[in-house]
Amino acid sequence: KVCTVSGVCELLPEIDAGNDAGHDAGNDAGNDTGHDAGHDAGPVNPVSINSFSATIINVDTGSATSLLWTTSNADSCTLDEGQGETPAILDAQGLGSREVSPTSTTTYTLSCSGESGPVVETLDVTVASLDSFTSDVPIVAEGDSVNLSWSGENLGECKLNNVVVTGVGSVQTPMTAETYTLACEGFSGPLAERHVDIVVVETPTLEATEEIVSPTGQTTLSWNGVGSSLCVLKSPSGEEVFEGDSEDQHMVEIVEFGDWTIECTGDVNGTTATSSATITIHVAVSISDAVAHVAGVMSPEVVWTHVGAVSCTVDGMTADVDQGGL
């Protein structure tokens, strides 16, 4: 602006043009800044997973629970149960659910996408399970021990044939039963029982029609070996004289006093177990050819022949007995 001495002022054109240029530049800069700021602020409707939960977070194996989720601005979601992603259904309000029955503790992953994303949330469902119950051998002799082992996760109290045992582990126990049952508690009650069947080769019974037999006489031995498939009869000398079934009999000739043995063996898939029993068969005693020898003033010597004698006395005095019969 220029003023004269008289007080009259006026704007110079070139200065006014400058003002206009400055005004326009300011407006342009403001518009550009606002435009850029709008782009940098991101999408108008960002995707979010508002909640991801389960109706039951601790379940027993085989039981069901429902997974629930709520979302905002999601066009689609997937759910991964540890075996690959599958589509997760959403309703018009962005809500979804799925019923699952995990057999072991599982991490579920929910992934959702829309104008932005994906966004991801995870959820752990803990499972109580009895996974295995085994024995180290399928067959044992009566009175022998078997090692029983079991595994699982988040087990409560466990009972083996109604006797409390540790939650996970093993126990060595004498075989007194053919079937062992393991029952364990889960989060909400008892889990499905597991069973192990063991074949027990019982101590066989062994009987004789006559337990005292005359020399070279006969007696019939009979036996029953429960749990076995083959039985072998052995003489007092250890000789195998007969091979038969688990329940069988055999006539033998008795020539000497001694123990007869039956050995019964069972087999399960190549694993064997053997139990045995003995019976003593006596030979009726006979004495013959008793002779007293006297030489001078020496004490007399009595000599005799016997069959089946285990011990002898002469006038109350113990005598030496030769196993050969003298």
ABEGO torsion letter per residue (X at the ends): XBBBAAGBBBBBAAAAAAAAAAAAAAAAAAAAAAAAAAAAAEBABBBBBABBBBABABBBBGBBBBBBBBBBGBABBBBBAGAEBBBBBBBAAGBBBBBBBBABBBBBBBBBBBABOBBBBBBBBBBBBBABBBBABABBBBGBBBBBBBBEBGBBBBBBGGBBBBABEBBBBBBABABBBBBBBBAAEBBBBBBBBBBBBBBBBBBBABABBBBGBBBBBBBBBBGBABBBBBBAAGBBABBBBABBBBBBBBABBEBBBBBBBBBBGGBBBBBBBBBBBBBBBBBBGBBBBBBEABBBBBBBBBBGBABBBBGGBBBBBBAAGX
